[in-house]
Amino acid sequence: MAWMSPWVREALRCPTCHGELHDAGPHVGGAPAALVCAVCRVSYPVTDGIVHVLGDEATSL
Ligand SMILES: [Zn+2]
């Protein structure tokens, strides 16, 4: 299921390395629980379809 517009998903990059983010965790309502940067080994939480890539919400894997 497309939980995010393709162009938004494409534009969404890791704020640290600007690499691609990958879906992670169980999907709720079509959206993943988090997006992960495999390069930085950081997880960005997704709540209500909103990805939190800024601030202190990112957690190291
Ligand atoms: Zn990164």
N, CA, C, O and the ligand as a Tripos MOL2 file, in Angstrom:
@<TRIPOS>MOLECULE
protein
  245   243    62     0     0
PROTEIN
NO_CHARGES

@<TRIPOS>ATOM
      1 N           0.8630   -1.2040    0.0000 N.3       1 MET1
      2 CA          0.0000    0.0000    0.0000 C.3       1 MET1
      3 C           0.8880    1.2400    0.0000 C.2       1 MET1
      4 O           1.8970    1.3050    0.7020 O.2       1 MET1
      5 N           0.4960    2.1960   -0.7870 N.am      2 ALA2
      6 CA          1.2460    3.4540   -0.8320 C.3       2 ALA2
      7 C           0.7870    4.3600    0.3030 C.2       2 ALA2
      8 O          -0.3030    4.9300    0.2470 O.2       2 ALA2
      9 N           1.5970    4.4890    1.3020 N.am      3 TRP3
     10 CA          1.2260    5.3200    2.4500 C.3       3 TRP3
     11 C           1.7700    6.7240    2.2800 C.2       3 TRP3
     12 O           1.4470    7.6200    3.0590 O.2       3 TRP3
     13 N           2.5900    6.9150    1.2660 N.am      4 MET4
     14 CA          3.1760    8.2210    1.0500 C.3       4 MET4
     15 C           3.2790    8.4400   -0.4490 C.2       4 MET4
     16 O           3.5630    7.5020   -1.1950 O.2       4 MET4
     17 N           3.0560    9.6470   -0.8900 N.am      5 SER5
     18 CA          3.1650    9.9340   -2.3100 C.3       5 SER5
     19 C           4.5580    9.5560   -2.8100 C.2       5 SER5
     20 O           5.5580    9.8200   -2.1410 O.2       5 SER5
     21 N           4.6180    8.9380   -3.9870 N.am      6 PRO6
     22 CA          5.9200    8.4900   -4.5100 C.3       6 PRO6
     23 C           6.9650    9.5970   -4.5650 C.2       6 PRO6
     24 O           8.1360    9.3620   -4.2710 O.2       6 PRO6
     25 N           6.5510   10.7870   -4.9370 N.am      7 TRP7
     26 CA          7.5440   11.8640   -5.0440 C.3       7 TRP7
     27 C           8.0150   12.3100   -3.6710 C.2       7 TRP7
     28 O           9.1500   12.7590   -3.5170 O.2       7 TRP7
     29 N           7.1580   12.1910   -2.6840 N.am      8 VAL8
     30 CA          7.5770   12.5390   -1.3250 C.3       8 VAL8
     31 C           8.5520   11.4850   -0.8120 C.2       8 VAL8
     32 O           9.5760   11.7940   -0.2030 O.2       8 VAL8
     33 N           8.1950   10.2270   -1.0820 N.am      9 ARG9
     34 CA          9.0470    9.1120   -0.6510 C.3       9 ARG9
     35 C          10.4250    9.2280   -1.3050 C.2       9 ARG9
     36 O          11.4490    8.9660   -0.6740 O.2       9 ARG9
     37 N          10.4350    9.6150   -2.5540 N.am     10 GLU10
     38 CA         11.6900    9.7330   -3.2840 C.3      10 GLU10
     39 C          12.5270   10.8780   -2.7500 C.2      10 GLU10
     40 O          13.7540   10.7960   -2.6890 O.2      10 GLU10
     41 N          11.8430   11.9550   -2.3600 N.am     11 ALA11
     42 CA         12.5480   13.1490   -1.8930 C.3      11 ALA11
     43 C          13.0390   12.9910   -0.4620 C.2      11 ALA11
     44 O          13.9260   13.7160   -0.0100 O.2      11 ALA11
     45 N          12.4440   12.0260    0.2470 N.am     12 LEU12
     46 CA         12.7880   11.8410    1.6450 C.3      12 LEU12
     47 C          14.1320   11.1400    1.7700 C.2      12 LEU12
     48 O          14.2870    9.9900    1.3570 O.2      12 LEU12
     49 N          15.0820   11.8300    2.3310 N.am     13 ARG13
     50 CA         16.4320   11.2820    2.4450 C.3      13 ARG13
     51 C          16.9170   11.3860    3.8850 C.2      13 ARG13
     52 O          16.3940   12.1680    4.6790 O.2      13 ARG13
     53 N          17.9060   10.6000    4.2000 N.am     14 CYS14
     54 CA         18.5320   10.6870    5.5030 C.3      14 CYS14
     55 C          19.1500   12.0770    5.6560 C.2      14 CYS14
     56 O          19.9410   12.4920    4.8090 O.2      14 CYS14
     57 N          18.8030   12.7990    6.7170 N.am     15 PRO15
     58 CA         19.3300   14.1530    6.9080 C.3      15 PRO15
     59 C          20.8330   14.1750    7.1730 C.2      15 PRO15
     60 O          21.4750   15.2170    7.0440 O.2      15 PRO15
     61 N          21.3850   13.0390    7.5380 N.am     16 THR16
     62 CA         22.8080   12.9890    7.8490 C.3      16 THR16
     63 C          23.6550   12.7000    6.6090 C.2      16 THR16
     64 O          24.6180   13.4130    6.3260 O.2      16 THR16
     65 N          23.2890   11.6520    5.8740 N.am     17 CYS17
     66 CA         24.1140   11.2480    4.7250 C.3      17 CYS17
     67 C          23.3870   11.4300    3.4020 C.2      17 CYS17
     68 O          23.9710   11.2260    2.3370 O.2      17 CYS17
     69 N          22.1100   11.8140    3.4620 N.am     18 HIS18
     70 CA         21.2860   12.0240    2.2660 C.3      18 HIS18
     71 C          21.1140   10.7460    1.4580 C.2      18 HIS18
     72 O          20.8780   10.7830    0.2510 O.2      18 HIS18
     73 N          21.2350    9.6260    2.1380 N.am     19 GLY19
     74 CA         21.0110    8.3400    1.4850 C.3      19 GLY19
     75 C          19.5420    7.9600    1.5520 C.2      19 GLY19
     76 O          18.7340    8.6340    2.1900 O.2      19 GLY19
     77 N          19.2150    6.8550    0.8730 N.am     20 GLU20
     78 CA         17.8340    6.3800    0.8630 C.3      20 GLU20
     79 C          17.4420    5.8240    2.2220 C.2      20 GLU20
     80 O          18.2620    5.2630    2.9490 O.2      20 GLU20
     81 N          16.1550    5.9950    2.5450 N.am     21 LEU21
     82 CA         15.6090    5.4290    3.7710 C.3      21 LEU21
     83 C          14.7560    4.2250    3.4200 C.2      21 LEU21
     84 O          14.0500    4.2300    2.4120 O.2      21 LEU21
     85 N          14.8210    3.2000    4.2450 N.am     22 HIS22
     86 CA         14.0950    1.9690    3.9780 C.3      22 HIS22
     87 C          13.0570    1.7100    5.0640 C.2      22 HIS22
     88 O          13.2680    2.0120    6.2390 O.2      22 HIS22
     89 N          11.9220    1.1380    4.6350 N.am     23 ASP23
     90 CA         10.8820    0.7950    5.5920 C.3      23 ASP23
     91 C          11.3970   -0.2110    6.6100 C.2      23 ASP23
     92 O          12.1760   -1.1040    6.2770 O.2      23 ASP23
     93 N          10.9560   -0.0580    7.8460 N.am     24 ALA24
     94 CA         11.3610   -0.9920    8.8910 C.3      24 ALA24
     95 C          10.2380   -1.1670    9.8950 C.2      24 ALA24
     96 O           9.3960   -0.2860   10.0700 O.2      24 ALA24
     97 N          10.2380   -2.2990   10.5400 N.am     25 GLY25
     98 CA          9.2730   -2.5600   11.5910 C.3      25 GLY25
     99 C           7.9180   -2.9590   11.0410 C.2      25 GLY25
    100 O           7.7060   -2.9620    9.8280 O.2      25 GLY25
    101 N           7.0030   -3.2950   11.9390 N.am     26 PRO26
    102 CA          5.6560   -3.7000   11.5190 C.3      26 PRO26
    103 C           4.9110   -2.5340   10.8900 C.2      26 PRO26
    104 O           5.0340   -1.3920   11.3330 O.2      26 PRO26
    105 N           4.1240   -2.8370    9.8350 N.am     27 HIS27
    106 CA          3.3500   -1.7850    9.1910 C.3      27 HIS27
    107 C           2.0020   -1.6230    9.8920 C.2      27 HIS27
    108 O           1.3030   -2.5970   10.1680 O.2      27 HIS27
    109 N           1.6630   -0.3840   10.1670 N.am     28 VAL28
    110 CA          0.3880   -0.0610   10.7930 C.3      28 VAL28
    111 C          -0.3710    0.8770    9.8700 C.2      28 VAL28
    112 O           0.0750    1.9920    9.5970 O.2      28 VAL28
    113 N          -1.5220    0.4190    9.3910 N.am     29 GLY29
    114 CA         -2.3080    1.2450    8.4880 C.3      29 GLY29
    115 C          -1.5790    1.5250    7.1840 C.2      29 GLY29
    116 O          -1.7790    2.5660    6.5590 O.2      29 GLY29
    117 N          -0.7260    0.5770    6.7780 N.am     30 GLY30
    118 CA         -0.0090    0.7300    5.5230 C.3      30 GLY30
    119 C           1.3060    1.4480    5.6550 C.2      30 GLY30
    120 O           2.1050    1.4490    4.7190 O.2      30 GLY30
    121 N           1.5510    2.0610    6.7990 N.am     31 ALA31
    122 CA          2.8050    2.7840    7.0030 C.3      31 ALA31
    123 C           3.7340    1.9690    7.8990 C.2      31 ALA31
    124 O           3.2740    1.3220    8.8390 O.2      31 ALA31
    125 N           5.0110    1.9950    7.6240 N.am     32 PRO32
    126 CA          5.9640    1.2850    8.4730 C.3      32 PRO32
    127 C           6.1240    1.9960    9.8130 C.2      32 PRO32
    128 O           5.8280    3.1850    9.9330 O.2      32 PRO32
    129 N           6.5890    1.2640   10.8110 N.am     33 ALA33
    130 CA          6.7810    1.8500   12.1380 C.3      33 ALA33
    131 C           7.9540    2.8090   12.1540 C.2      33 ALA33
    132 O           8.0460    3.6900   13.0090 O.2      33 ALA33
    133 N           8.8580    2.6230   11.1870 N.am     34 ALA34
    134 CA         10.0380    3.4740   11.1550 C.3      34 ALA34
    135 C          10.6830    3.4100    9.7850 C.2      34 ALA34
    136 O          10.4310    2.4920    9.0050 O.2      34 ALA34
    137 N          11.5130    4.3910    9.5060 N.am     35 LEU35
    138 CA         12.3590    4.3700    8.3240 C.3      35 LEU35
    139 C          13.8020    4.2960    8.8110 C.2      35 LEU35
    140 O          14.1770    4.9530    9.7820 O.2      35 LEU35
    141 N          14.5980    3.4930    8.1260 N.am     36 VAL36
    142 CA         15.9610    3.2510    8.5790 C.3      36 VAL36
    143 C          16.9690    3.6670    7.5150 C.2      36 VAL36
    144 O          16.7680    3.4300    6.3240 O.2      36 VAL36
    145 N          18.0560    4.2900    7.9640 N.am     37 CYS37
    146 CA         19.1910    4.5500    7.0960 C.3      37 CYS37
    147 C          20.2260    3.4690    7.3700 C.2      37 CYS37
    148 O          20.7680    3.3760    8.4710 O.2      37 CYS37
    149 N          20.4930    2.6520    6.3530 N.am     38 ALA38
    150 CA         21.4220    1.5420    6.5250 C.3      38 ALA38
    151 C          22.8590    2.0330    6.6550 C.2      38 ALA38
    152 O          23.7020    1.3490    7.2360 O.2      38 ALA38
    153 N          23.1370    3.2060    6.1210 N.am     39 VAL39
    154 CA         24.4930    3.7480    6.1620 C.3      39 VAL39
    155 C          24.8260    4.2610    7.5610 C.2      39 VAL39
    156 O          25.8720    3.9380    8.1240 O.2      39 VAL39
    157 N          23.9110    5.0690    8.1110 N.am     40 CYS40
    158 CA         24.1360    5.6680    9.4280 C.3      40 CYS40
    159 C          23.7170    4.7400   10.5660 C.2      40 CYS40
    160 O          24.0530    4.9770   11.7260 O.2      40 CYS40
    161 N          22.9750    3.6760   10.2230 N.am     41 ARG41
    162 CA         22.4420    2.7690   11.2290 C.3      41 ARG41
    163 C          21.5680    3.5400   12.2160 C.2      41 ARG41
    164 O          21.7050    3.4130   13.4320 O.2      41 ARG41
    165 N          20.6660    4.3420   11.6520 N.am     42 VAL42
    166 CA         19.7720    5.1490   12.4650 C.3      42 VAL42
    167 C          18.3360    4.8680   12.0450 C.2      42 VAL42
    168 O          18.0460    4.6830   10.8630 O.2      42 VAL42
    169 N          17.4420    4.8400   13.0280 N.am     43 SER43
    170 CA         16.0310    4.6070   12.7740 C.3      43 SER43
    171 C          15.2290    5.8670   13.0580 C.2      43 SER43
    172 O          15.3730    6.4850   14.1130 O.2      43 SER43
    173 N          14.3830    6.2410   12.1080 N.am     44 TYR44
    174 CA         13.5250    7.4090   12.2730 C.3      44 TYR44
    175 C          12.0940    6.9390   12.4510 C.2      44 TYR44
    176 O          11.5590    6.2540   11.5790 O.2      44 TYR44
    177 N          11.4600    7.2920   13.5670 N.am     45 PRO45
    178 CA         10.1140    6.8040   13.8360 C.3      45 PRO45
    179 C           9.0660    7.4260   12.9110 C.2      45 PRO45
    180 O           9.1890    8.5750   12.4870 O.2      45 PRO45
    181 N           8.0320    6.6360   12.6110 N.am     46 VAL46
    182 CA          6.9000    7.1100   11.8150 C.3      46 VAL46
    183 C           5.6530    7.0290   12.6800 C.2      46 VAL46
    184 O           5.3090    5.9610   13.1850 O.2      46 VAL46
    185 N           4.9780    8.1580   12.8500 N.am     47 THR47
    186 CA          3.7330    8.1610   13.6060 C.3      47 THR47
    187 C           2.6500    8.8450   12.7940 C.2      47 THR47
    188 O           2.8290    9.9660   12.3180 O.2      47 THR47
    189 N           1.5130    8.1550   12.6370 N.am     48 ASP48
    190 CA          0.4040    8.6860   11.8520 C.3      48 ASP48
    191 C           0.8340    9.0730   10.4420 C.2      48 ASP48
    192 O           0.3550   10.0590    9.8810 O.2      48 ASP48
    193 N           1.7330    8.2930    9.8870 N.am     49 GLY49
    194 CA          2.1700    8.5400    8.5230 C.3      49 GLY49
    195 C           3.1650    9.6680    8.3730 C.2      49 GLY49
    196 O           3.5370   10.0370    7.2590 O.2      49 GLY49
    197 N           3.6000   10.2200    9.5020 N.am     50 ILE50
    198 CA          4.5710   11.3100    9.4620 C.3      50 ILE50
    199 C           5.9340   10.7720    9.9000 C.2      50 ILE50
    200 O           6.0600   10.1430   10.9510 O.2      50 ILE50
    201 N           6.9400   11.0280    9.0820 N.am     51 VAL51
    202 CA          8.2820   10.5550    9.3930 C.3      51 VAL51
    203 C           9.0420   11.6300   10.1520 C.2      51 VAL51
    204 O           9.1040   12.7850    9.7330 O.2      51 VAL51
    205 N           9.6150   11.2260   11.2730 N.am     52 HIS52
    206 CA         10.3390   12.1880   12.1060 C.3      52 HIS52
    207 C          11.8450   12.0710   11.8390 C.2      52 HIS52
    208 O          12.5630   11.3350   12.5140 O.2      52 HIS52
    209 N          12.2840   12.8130   10.8480 N.am     53 VAL53
    210 CA         13.7030   12.7430   10.4910 C.3      53 VAL53
    211 C          14.5030   13.8720   11.1180 C.2      53 VAL53
    212 O          15.7240   13.9290   10.9730 O.2      53 VAL53
    213 N          13.8240   14.7570   11.8060 N.am     54 LEU54
    214 CA         14.5110   15.8730   12.4330 C.3      54 LEU54
    215 C          14.4100   15.7760   13.9470 C.2      54 LEU54
    216 O          13.5720   15.0480   14.4770 O.2      54 LEU54
    217 N          15.2630   16.5100   14.6310 N.am     55 GLY55
    218 CA         15.1800   16.5430   16.0770 C.3      55 GLY55
    219 C          15.8570   15.3650   16.7330 C.2      55 GLY55
    220 O          16.7390   14.7360   16.1490 O.2      55 GLY55
    221 N          15.4420   15.0720   17.9440 N.am     56 ASP56
    222 CA         16.1090   14.0550   18.7510 C.3      56 ASP56
    223 C          15.4000   12.7140   18.7180 C.2      56 ASP56
    224 O          15.6720   11.8430   19.5450 O.2      56 ASP56
    225 N          14.4800   12.5410   17.7550 N.am     57 GLU57
    226 CA         13.6760   11.3320   17.7670 C.3      57 GLU57
    227 C          14.3440   10.1490   17.0860 C.2      57 GLU57
    228 O          13.9170    9.0060   17.2440 O.2      57 GLU57
    229 N          15.4020   10.4350   16.3220 N.am     58 ALA58
    230 CA         16.1150    9.3510   15.6670 C.3      58 ALA58
    231 C          16.8790    8.5280   16.6990 C.2      58 ALA58
    232 O          17.4540    9.0670   17.6460 O.2      58 ALA58
    233 N          16.8730    7.2060   16.4950 N.am     59 THR59
    234 CA         17.5500    6.3240   17.4350 C.3      59 THR59
    235 C          18.5810    5.4910   16.7010 C.2      59 THR59
    236 O          18.3340    5.0280   15.5870 O.2      59 THR59
    237 N          19.7410    5.2980   17.3230 N.am     60 SER60
    238 CA         20.7900    4.4730   16.7350 C.3      60 SER60
    239 C          20.4060    3.0020   16.8020 C.2      60 SER60
    240 O          19.8080    2.5500   17.7790 O.2      60 SER60
    241 N          20.7540    2.2640   15.7630 N.am     61 LEU61
    242 CA         20.4400    0.8350   15.7400 C.3      61 LEU61
    243 C          21.5760    0.0390   16.3830 C.2      61 LEU61
    244 O          21.5020   -1.1880   16.4620 O.2      61 LEU61
    245 ZN         22.2090    8.2350    6.7250 Zn       62 ZN62
@<TRIPOS>BOND
     1     1     2 1
     2     2     3 1
     3     3     4 2
     4     3     5 am
     5     5     6 1
     6     6     7 1
     7     7     8 2
     8     7     9 am
     9     9    10 1
    10    10    11 1
    11    11    12 2
    12    11    13 am
    13    13    14 1
    14    14    15 1
    15    15    16 2
    16    15    17 am
    17    17    18 1
    18    18    19 1
    19    19    20 2
    20    19    21 am
    21    21    22 1
    22    22    23 1
    23    23    24 2
    24    23    25 am
    25    25    26 1
    26    26    27 1
    27    27    28 2
    28    27    29 am
    29    29    30 1
    30    30    31 1
    31    31    32 2
    32    31    33 am
    33    33    34 1
    34    34    35 1
    35    35    36 2
    36    35    37 am
    37    37    38 1
    38    38    39 1
    39    39    40 2
    40    39    41 am
    41    41    42 1
    42    42    43 1
    43    43    44 2
    44    43    45 am
    45    45    46 1
    46    46    47 1
    47    47    48 2
    48    47    49 am
    49    49    50 1
    50    50    51 1
    51    51    52 2
    52    51    53 am
    53    53    54 1
    54    54    55 1
    55    55    56 2
    56    55    57 am
    57    57    58 1
    58    58    59 1
    59    59    60 2
    60    59    61 am
    61    61    62 1
    62    62    63 1
    63    63    64 2
    64    63    65 am
    65    65    66 1
    66    66    67 1
    67    67    68 2
    68    67    69 am
    69    69    70 1
    70    70    71 1
    71    71    72 2
    72    71    73 am
    73    73    74 1
    74    74    75 1
    75    75    76 2
    76    75    77 am
    77    77    78 1
    78    78    79 1
    79    79    80 2
    80    79    81 am
    81    81    82 1
    82    82    83 1
    83    83    84 2
    84    83    85 am
    85    85    86 1
    86    86    87 1
    87    87    88 2
    88    87    89 am
    89    89    90 1
    90    90    91 1
    91    91    92 2
    92    91    93 am
    93    93    94 1
    94    94    95 1
    95    95    96 2
    96    95    97 am
    97    97    98 1
    98    98    99 1
    99    99   100 2
   100    99   101 am
   101   101   102 1
   102   102   103 1
   103   103   104 2
   104   103   105 am
   105   105   106 1
   106   106   107 1
   107   107   108 2
   108   107   109 am
   109   109   110 1
   110   110   111 1
   111   111   112 2
   112   111   113 am
   113   113   114 1
   114   114   115 1
   115   115   116 2
   116   115   117 am
   117   117   118 1
   118   118   119 1
   119   119   120 2
   120   119   121 am
   121   121   122 1
   122   122   123 1
   123   123   124 2
   124   123   125 am
   125   125   126 1
   126   126   127 1
   127   127   128 2
   128   127   129 am
   129   129   130 1
   130   130   131 1
   131   131   132 2
   132   131   133 am
   133   133   134 1
   134   134   135 1
   135   135   136 2
   136   135   137 am
   137   137   138 1
   138   138   139 1
   139   139   140 2
   140   139   141 am
   141   141   142 1
   142   142   143 1
   143   143   144 2
   144   143   145 am
   145   145   146 1
   146   146   147 1
   147   147   148 2
   148   147   149 am
   149   149   150 1
   150   150   151 1
   151   151   152 2
   152   151   153 am
   153   153   154 1
   154   154   155 1
   155   155   156 2
   156   155   157 am
   157   157   158 1
   158   158   159 1
   159   159   160 2
   160   159   161 am
   161   161   162 1
   162   162   163 1
   163   163   164 2
   164   163   165 am
   165   165   166 1
   166   166   167 1
   167   167   168 2
   168   167   169 am
   169   169   170 1
   170   170   171 1
   171   171   172 2
   172   171   173 am
   173   173   174 1
   174   174   175 1
   175   175   176 2
   176   175   177 am
   177   177   178 1
   178   178   179 1
   179   179   180 2
   180   179   181 am
   181   181   182 1
   182   182   183 1
   183   183   184 2
   184   183   185 am
   185   185   186 1
   186   186   187 1
   187   187   188 2
   188   187   189 am
   189   189   190 1
   190   190   191 1
   191   191   192 2
   192   191   193 am
   193   193   194 1
   194   194   195 1
   195   195   196 2
   196   195   197 am
   197   197   198 1
   198   198   199 1
   199   199   200 2
   200   199   201 am
   201   201   202 1
   202   202   203 1
   203   203   204 2
   204   203   205 am
   205   205   206 1
   206   206   207 1
   207   207   208 2
   208   207   209 am
   209   209   210 1
   210   210   211 1
   211   211   212 2
   212   211   213 am
   213   213   214 1
   214   214   215 1
   215   215   216 2
   216   215   217 am
   217   217   218 1
   218   218   219 1
   219   219   220 2
   220   219   221 am
   221   221   222 1
   222   222   223 1
   223   223   224 2
   224   223   225 am
   225   225   226 1
   226   226   227 1
   227   227   228 2
   228   227   229 am
   229   229   230 1
   230   230   231 1
   231   231   232 2
   232   231   233 am
   233   233   234 1
   234   234   235 1
   235   235   236 2
   236   235   237 am
   237   237   238 1
   238   238   239 1
   239   239   240 2
   240   239   241 am
   241   241   242 1
   242   242   243 1
   243   243   244 2
@<TRIPOS>SUBSTRUCTURE
     1 MET1         2 RESIDUE 1 A MET
     2 ALA2         6 RESIDUE 1 A ALA
     3 TRP3        10 RESIDUE 1 A TRP
     4 MET4        14 RESIDUE 1 A MET
     5 SER5        18 RESIDUE 1 A SER
     6 PRO6        22 RESIDUE 1 A PRO
     7 TRP7        26 RESIDUE 1 A TRP
     8 VAL8        30 RESIDUE 1 A VAL
     9 ARG9        34 RESIDUE 1 A ARG
    10 GLU10       38 RESIDUE 1 A GLU
    11 ALA11       42 RESIDUE 1 A ALA
    12 LEU12       46 RESIDUE 1 A LEU
    13 ARG13       50 RESIDUE 1 A ARG
    14 CYS14       54 RESIDUE 1 A CYS
    15 PRO15       58 RESIDUE 1 A PRO
    16 THR16       62 RESIDUE 1 A THR
    17 CYS17       66 RESIDUE 1 A CYS
    18 HIS18       70 RESIDUE 1 A HIS
    19 GLY19       74 RESIDUE 1 A GLY
    20 GLU20       78 RESIDUE 1 A GLU
    21 LEU21       82 RESIDUE 1 A LEU
    22 HIS22       86 RESIDUE 1 A HIS
    23 ASP23       90 RESIDUE 1 A ASP
    24 ALA24       94 RESIDUE 1 A ALA
    25 GLY25       98 RESIDUE 1 A GLY
    26 PRO26      102 RESIDUE 1 A PRO
    27 HIS27      106 RESIDUE 1 A HIS
    28 VAL28      110 RESIDUE 1 A VAL
    29 GLY29      114 RESIDUE 1 A GLY
    30 GLY30      118 RESIDUE 1 A GLY
    31 ALA31      122 RESIDUE 1 A ALA
    32 PRO32      126 RESIDUE 1 A PRO
    33 ALA33      130 RESIDUE 1 A ALA
    34 ALA34      134 RESIDUE 1 A ALA
    35 LEU35      138 RESIDUE 1 A LEU
    36 VAL36      142 RESIDUE 1 A VAL
    37 CYS37      146 RESIDUE 1 A CYS
    38 ALA38      150 RESIDUE 1 A ALA
    39 VAL39      154 RESIDUE 1 A VAL
    40 CYS40      158 RESIDUE 1 A CYS
    41 ARG41      162 RESIDUE 1 A ARG
    42 VAL42      166 RESIDUE 1 A VAL
    43 SER43      170 RESIDUE 1 A SER
    44 TYR44      174 RESIDUE 1 A TYR
    45 PRO45      178 RESIDUE 1 A PRO
    46 VAL46      182 RESIDUE 1 A VAL
    47 THR47      186 RESIDUE 1 A THR
    48 ASP48      190 RESIDUE 1 A ASP
    49 GLY49      194 RESIDUE 1 A GLY
    50 ILE50      198 RESIDUE 1 A ILE
    51 VAL51      202 RESIDUE 1 A VAL
    52 HIS52      206 RESIDUE 1 A HIS
    53 VAL53      210 RESIDUE 1 A VAL
    54 LEU54      214 RESIDUE 1 A LEU
    55 GLY55      218 RESIDUE 1 A GLY
    56 ASP56      222 RESIDUE 1 A ASP
    57 GLU57      226 RESIDUE 1 A GLU
    58 ALA58      230 RESIDUE 1 A ALA
    59 THR59      234 RESIDUE 1 A THR
    60 SER60      238 RESIDUE 1 A SER
    61 LEU61      242 RESIDUE 1 A LEU
    62 ZN62       245 GROUP 0 **** ****
